[in-house]
Amino acid sequence: MVPDLYSSLAQDKVIREAALRSGVSQGVMQACWDAAGQVIKAWATEGHSVALPGLGTMRFGLSATAVENVNDVKSGLIKTRRIIFTPSTDLKDELKNTAIVITCYDRNGNEIKRVTSSDDGTVENNEDNGDDNGVDNGSTENGGTSGGNTGGNSGSGSVSQGVTAPTFSGNTQFTESTQVTMSGPAGAEIRYTTDGSQPTAQSTLYSGPLTLTETTTVKAIAIKDGQSSSVTSRTYSKVESGGGGDMD
């Protein structure tokens, strides 16, 4: 018997479907797709947590051996490099509430058994899958560690592992104004900046939607139990009339 396998969707099919649903021409959609991909790669390699519209955030991280004394820190402690995807709450809920159907076929393609999932829908947090003797302590921001405490006597900063970065929603292109909403883990506070600086625990506390009337880069972190998440950053651009877009 073989399982029912689903092939991956080719990029051109995704672009065609996106163009059809948005009313944007395929050529423009292709250009936007390519530009977004380049920005995501550039920002991720600089250490930023990058928002993926409608999905969550992506960042680069490290798995490294922990040490107790800062004098023992060296490049050889790094074991692996990781691409870490943190799904949004909506995406997690979608997966949690989706029934999984397993279909088995014989060699002739005849269906011989079908079962539907009965699990509790627990969604694994891939940021918690570190090695037993290693650490994956946060992301790097422009070459510096934003949450890299390697032991009891080593540098400052709280470990961001387990604290999910905030997610944003709102039109990233607008003609007059746009509202930006932020969400984060339950029980966490969100601190943000709009001047391009990196947010800290002393930055402005998010308490409700922001109304932007000019091109602005919004950066935010989630803080819970004294620990900070990686940074979520998104630029909202004011454009000429007719050039607005909706990218949640």
C-alpha positions as CSV (number, residue, x, y, z in Angstrom):
1,M,0.0,0.0,0.0
2,V,1.1,3.6,-0.6
3,P,-0.2,6.8,1.0
4,D,-2.1,9.4,-0.9
5,L,0.6,11.9,-1.7
6,Y,0.0,15.5,-2.7
7,S,2.5,17.3,-5.0
8,S,3.8,20.8,-4.2
9,L,2.2,23.7,-6.0
10,A,4.5,25.3,-8.6
11,Q,5.3,29.0,-8.3
12,D,3.6,29.9,-11.5
13,K,0.4,28.3,-10.4
14,V,0.5,30.2,-7.1
15,I,1.1,33.5,-9.0
16,R,-1.8,32.8,-11.4
17,E,-4.2,32.0,-8.5
18,A,-3.0,35.1,-6.6
19,A,-3.5,37.3,-9.6
20,L,-7.0,35.8,-10.2
21,R,-8.1,36.4,-6.6
22,S,-6.7,39.9,-6.4
23,G,-7.4,41.3,-9.8
24,V,-3.8,42.2,-10.3
25,S,-2.2,41.2,-13.6
26,Q,0.1,38.2,-13.5
27,G,3.1,40.4,-14.6
28,V,2.7,42.7,-11.7
29,M,2.1,39.8,-9.3
30,Q,5.3,38.1,-10.6
31,A,7.2,41.4,-10.0
32,C,5.8,41.8,-6.5
33,W,6.5,38.1,-5.7
34,D,10.1,38.5,-6.8
35,A,10.6,41.7,-4.9
36,A,9.1,40.3,-1.7
37,G,11.3,37.3,-2.0
38,Q,14.4,39.4,-2.3
39,V,13.4,41.6,0.7
40,I,12.6,38.6,2.8
41,K,16.0,37.0,2.1
42,A,17.9,40.3,2.7
43,W,16.2,41.1,6.0
44,A,16.3,37.5,7.3
45,T,20.1,37.3,6.6
46,E,20.5,40.5,8.6
47,G,18.9,38.8,11.6
48,H,15.4,40.3,11.4
49,S,12.2,38.3,12.1
50,V,10.3,38.9,8.8
51,A,6.5,38.9,8.5
52,L,5.1,36.5,5.9
53,P,1.7,37.9,4.9
54,G,-1.1,35.8,6.3
55,L,1.2,33.0,7.5
56,G,3.5,34.2,10.4
57,T,7.1,35.2,10.7
58,M,10.4,33.7,9.6
59,R,13.9,34.2,11.1
60,F,17.3,32.6,11.1
61,G,18.6,31.0,14.3
62,L,21.4,29.0,15.6
63,S,21.8,25.8,17.6
64,A,24.8,26.0,19.8
65,T,26.4,24.4,22.8
66,A,25.7,26.2,26.1
67,V,28.6,27.5,28.3
68,E,28.5,28.9,31.8
69,N,31.4,31.4,31.5
70,V,31.4,34.2,28.9
71,N,35.1,33.6,28.5
72,D,34.4,30.2,27.0
73,V,32.3,31.7,24.2
74,K,33.8,30.9,20.8
75,S,32.6,30.4,17.2
76,G,33.1,26.6,17.5
77,L,30.1,26.4,19.8
78,I,27.8,26.8,16.8
79,K,26.5,23.4,15.7
80,T,23.8,24.2,13.1
81,R,22.0,27.1,11.4
82,R,18.2,27.1,11.3
83,I,15.4,28.6,9.4
84,I,12.6,29.1,12.0
85,F,9.1,29.6,10.9
86,T,6.6,30.9,13.5
87,P,3.0,30.5,12.3
88,S,0.4,33.1,13.1
89,T,-2.3,32.4,15.6
90,D,-4.9,32.2,12.8
91,L,-2.7,29.7,10.9
92,K,-2.3,27.5,14.0
93,D,-6.0,27.6,14.6
94,E,-6.7,26.6,11.0
95,L,-4.4,23.6,11.3
96,K,-5.7,22.7,14.8
97,N,-9.3,22.7,13.5
98,T,-8.6,20.9,10.2
99,A,-9.5,17.2,10.0
100,I,-6.7,15.0,8.6
101,V,-7.8,12.3,6.3
102,I,-5.4,9.4,5.6
103,T,-6.3,7.4,2.4
104,C,-4.6,4.2,1.4
105,Y,-4.5,2.7,-2.1
106,D,-3.3,-0.6,-3.5
107,R,-0.8,-0.8,-6.4
108,N,-3.7,-0.5,-8.9
109,G,-4.9,2.8,-7.4
110,N,-7.9,1.3,-5.7
111,E,-8.9,2.9,-2.4
112,I,-8.8,0.2,0.3
113,K,-8.9,2.2,3.5
114,R,-9.7,5.8,4.7
115,V,-9.4,7.1,8.3
116,T,-10.0,10.5,9.7
117,S,-7.9,12.1,12.5
118,S,-9.2,11.9,16.1
119,D,-6.2,13.6,17.8
120,D,-6.6,16.8,19.9
121,G,-5.1,19.0,17.2
122,T,-2.0,20.0,19.1
123,V,0.2,22.1,16.9
124,E,4.0,21.6,17.5
125,N,6.0,24.7,18.2
126,N,9.1,24.2,16.1
127,E,11.1,26.8,18.1
128,D,11.1,24.3,21.0
129,N,12.9,21.6,19.1
130,G,16.4,22.4,20.3
131,D,19.0,19.8,21.1
132,D,19.2,18.6,24.8
133,N,22.7,20.0,25.2
134,G,22.3,23.0,23.0
135,V,20.6,26.4,22.9
136,D,18.7,28.3,20.3
137,N,18.5,31.6,22.0
138,G,16.9,34.2,19.8
139,S,17.7,35.7,16.5
140,T,20.5,38.1,15.6
141,E,19.8,41.7,14.7
142,N,22.3,43.3,12.3
143,G,25.1,41.1,13.5
144,G,24.4,41.4,17.2
145,T,22.5,39.0,19.4
146,S,19.1,40.1,20.5
147,G,18.5,37.3,23.0
148,G,21.7,35.4,23.4
149,N,22.2,34.5,27.1
150,T,24.4,31.4,27.0
151,G,24.7,30.7,30.7
152,G,24.4,32.1,34.3
153,N,27.5,34.3,34.0
154,S,27.4,35.3,30.4
155,G,26.1,38.4,28.6
156,S,22.9,40.3,29.0
157,G,19.5,39.9,27.3
158,S,16.6,37.5,27.9
159,V,16.2,34.3,25.9
160,S,13.5,34.7,23.2
161,Q,12.9,30.9,22.8
162,G,9.2,30.2,23.5
163,V,8.1,33.8,23.1
164,T,6.4,34.2,19.8
165,A,7.0,37.4,17.8
166,P,4.1,39.7,17.3
167,T,2.1,39.7,14.0
168,F,0.8,42.7,12.2
169,S,-2.2,43.3,10.0
170,G,-3.2,46.3,7.8
171,N,-2.8,47.6,4.3
172,T,1.0,47.9,3.6
173,Q,0.2,50.4,0.8
174,F,-2.3,53.2,1.3
175,T,-3.3,56.5,-0.3
176,E,-4.5,58.5,2.8
177,S,-4.2,56.4,5.9
178,T,-4.1,52.9,7.2
179,Q,-4.7,51.2,10.5
180,V,-2.2,48.7,11.9
181,T,-3.2,46.1,14.5
182,M,-0.8,43.9,16.4
183,S,-1.3,40.6,18.2
184,G,1.0,38.5,20.3
185,P,1.0,35.5,22.6
186,A,-1.6,35.4,25.4
187,G,-0.5,37.3,28.4
188,A,2.3,39.2,26.6
189,E,2.7,42.9,26.2
190,I,3.7,44.4,22.9
191,R,6.3,47.2,22.7
192,Y,6.8,49.0,19.4
193,T,8.6,51.8,17.6
194,T,7.8,53.9,14.5
195,D,11.1,55.7,14.1
196,G,13.1,52.8,12.7
197,S,14.8,52.0,16.0
198,Q,14.8,48.6,17.6
199,P,12.1,48.1,20.2
200,T,12.9,47.5,23.8
201,A,11.0,46.9,27.1
202,Q,11.0,50.8,27.4
203,S,9.4,51.4,24.0
204,T,5.8,52.5,23.6
205,L,3.3,50.0,24.9
206,Y,0.8,48.8,22.2
207,S,-2.8,49.4,23.4
208,G,-4.8,49.6,20.2
209,P,-4.7,50.0,16.4
210,L,-2.3,52.6,15.1
211,T,-3.4,55.1,12.4
212,L,-0.6,55.9,9.9
213,T,-0.8,58.8,7.4
214,E,2.8,58.7,6.2
215,T,5.3,56.0,5.1
216,T,6.3,54.4,8.4
217,T,8.3,51.3,9.5
218,V,6.8,49.7,12.5
219,K,8.9,47.4,14.6
220,A,7.6,45.4,17.6
221,I,8.5,42.8,20.2
222,A,6.4,40.7,22.5
223,I,7.4,40.5,26.2
224,K,6.2,37.8,28.6
225,D,7.6,36.8,32.0
226,G,10.6,39.1,31.5
227,Q,11.5,37.4,28.1
228,S,11.5,39.2,24.8
229,S,10.6,37.8,21.4
230,S,12.5,38.5,18.2
231,V,11.6,41.7,16.3
232,T,8.8,41.9,13.8
233,S,9.2,44.7,11.3
234,R,7.0,45.9,8.5
235,T,7.0,49.0,6.3
236,Y,3.7,50.7,5.5
237,S,4.0,52.9,2.4
238,K,2.0,55.9,1.3
239,V,1.4,55.8,-2.5
240,E,-0.3,57.9,-5.1
241,S,-4.1,57.4,-5.5
242,G,-4.9,54.1,-7.2
243,G,-1.7,52.3,-6.0
244,G,-3.0,50.9,-2.8
245,G,-2.8,47.2,-1.8
246,D,-4.0,44.9,0.9
247,M,-1.4,42.6,2.4
248,D,-2.5,41.3,5.8
